[in-house]
Amino acid sequence: MILFIEGPEVKLTVNDGIFLDVDFATGEHFDMLEPHCLFPISGRNKYIVLLDSEGEQIAVVRDMDQLLPESKQAMEDCLREYYMMPRIKRFIEMSEKFKIWMWTCETDRGIITFEIRNHITAVKPLYDGRILIKDANDNRYEIPDIKQLDKKSYKMLAPKI
């Protein structure tokens, strides 16, 4: 049975960075639950599923904004760590060999080089001007606003979108 969390009936505490311990007002307790957003792009604060170590759904938080402030902060901290997505500031180099693209870029976390196997499926422009990029190892990167890229970076990326 999946529990639905409506608000202040739970206390969430961070356990080991990306996990939460959950204490219900009823006395039920769960350790090491991993939060995952059901809608990570469009609805980061709503419908967050809490999974146990076997990947089974234990609970769903309907709206994170209804949690107690400490619980909401714990949830935000875990989600930020789990969904950490470097933001690309500029592209330094792009090269292709055997239909595998090597991209080197500057991000808010430093210089990163990654592979793209199929730029048609790996580069997703979004309606709000952001671009999401998924590399060959399923790591994700974000360009918050394509209009903010420098001319060189824009020219390097433009044929791919």
C-alpha positions in Angstrom: 0.0 0.0 0.0 1.4 3.4 -1.0 1.0 6.2 1.6 0.1 9.7 0.4 1.7 12.5 2.3 -0.5 15.6 2.3 1.6 17.9 4.6 2.6 18.2 8.3 1.8 14.6 9.2 5.4 13.6 8.6 8.8 14.6 9.7 11.6 14.2 7.1 15.3 14.2 7.9 18.3 13.8 5.6 20.2 10.6 5.9 23.4 10.2 3.9 22.9 13.1 1.4 20.3 11.8 -1.0 18.1 9.7 1.4 15.4 10.6 3.8 14.2 9.1 7.1 10.5 9.5 7.4 8.5 9.6 10.7 4.7 9.7 10.5 2.5 11.1 13.2 1.0 7.6 13.5 4.3 6.2 14.7 5.4 4.6 11.4 9.0 5.0 10.5 11.0 4.4 7.4 14.8 4.7 6.9 16.8 5.5 3.8 14.0 6.4 1.4 15.1 7.9 -1.9 13.0 10.8 -3.3 12.4 11.0 -7.0 10.3 13.7 -8.8 7.6 12.2 -11.0 7.8 15.4 -13.0 11.4 16.7 -12.6 11.3 19.4 -15.3 7.8 20.8 -15.0 6.8 20.0 -11.4 9.7 19.8 -9.1 7.6 20.5 -5.9 4.7 18.2 -6.6 4.3 14.4 -6.7 7.6 13.2 -5.2 7.8 9.4 -4.8 9.8 8.0 -1.9 11.4 4.6 -2.8 13.0 2.0 -0.5 16.3 0.2 -1.1 14.5 -2.3 -3.4 13.0 0.4 -5.5 9.5 -0.1 -4.1 7.2 2.9 -3.7 6.6 3.6 -0.1 4.9 7.0 -0.2 4.1 10.0 -2.5 4.4 13.6 -1.4 1.6 15.4 -3.2 2.9 18.9 -2.7 6.3 19.7 -1.0 5.1 23.2 -0.2 2.6 21.7 2.3 5.4 20.1 4.4 6.7 21.5 7.7 9.5 23.9 6.9 12.3 21.6 8.3 10.9 18.7 6.3 10.6 20.7 3.1 14.2 21.8 3.5 15.3 18.2 4.0 13.4 17.2 0.9 14.9 20.1 -1.1 18.4 19.3 0.0 18.1 15.6 -1.1 16.5 16.5 -4.4 19.2 19.1 -5.1 21.9 16.6 -4.5 20.1 13.8 -6.5 19.2 16.0 -9.5 22.5 17.9 -9.5 22.8 19.1 -13.1 25.8 21.1 -14.2 24.9 24.3 -16.1 26.8 24.8 -19.3 28.3 28.3 -19.6 30.1 27.9 -22.9 31.4 25.3 -25.3 35.1 25.0 -25.7 35.4 22.3 -28.3 33.2 19.8 -30.2 34.7 17.0 -32.3 33.2 13.9 -34.0 34.8 10.6 -34.6 32.9 7.4 -35.7 29.6 9.2 -35.2 30.4 9.9 -31.5 30.6 13.5 -30.5 33.1 14.7 -27.9 32.0 17.9 -26.3 34.2 20.0 -23.9 32.4 22.8 -22.1 32.7 25.1 -19.2 30.1 24.5 -16.5 29.3 26.0 -13.2 31.2 23.0 -11.8 34.3 23.4 -14.0 35.5 22.1 -17.4 33.8 18.9 -18.4 34.3 16.6 -21.4 31.6 14.2 -22.3 30.4 12.0 -25.2 27.2 12.3 -27.2 26.2 9.3 -29.3 23.2 10.8 -31.0 22.7 14.5 -30.8 19.2 14.3 -32.2 18.0 12.4 -29.1 20.5 13.8 -26.6 19.9 17.5 -27.0 16.4 18.6 -26.0 15.4 22.3 -26.5 12.6 23.3 -24.1 9.8 25.8 -24.6 11.3 28.2 -22.1 14.7 28.7 -23.8 16.5 26.0 -21.8 18.3 23.1 -23.3 18.8 19.7 -21.7 21.7 17.5 -22.8 22.1 13.8 -21.9 25.5 12.3 -22.5 26.4 8.7 -23.3 26.6 7.9 -19.6 23.2 9.3 -18.8 24.6 12.4 -17.1 22.5 15.5 -17.7 23.6 19.0 -18.3 21.5 22.2 -18.7 21.9 25.4 -20.7 19.6 27.7 -18.7 19.1 30.2 -21.6 20.5 29.6 -25.1 20.3 33.3 -25.8 23.0 33.8 -23.0 25.6 31.7 -24.8 28.5 33.5 -26.4 28.5 33.6 -30.3 31.1 30.9 -30.7 29.2 28.5 -28.3 25.9 29.3 -30.0 27.4 28.6 -33.5 28.8 25.3 -32.2 25.5 24.2 -30.8 23.1 25.6 -33.3 23.4 22.8 -35.9 22.6 20.3 -33.2 19.3 21.7 -32.1 
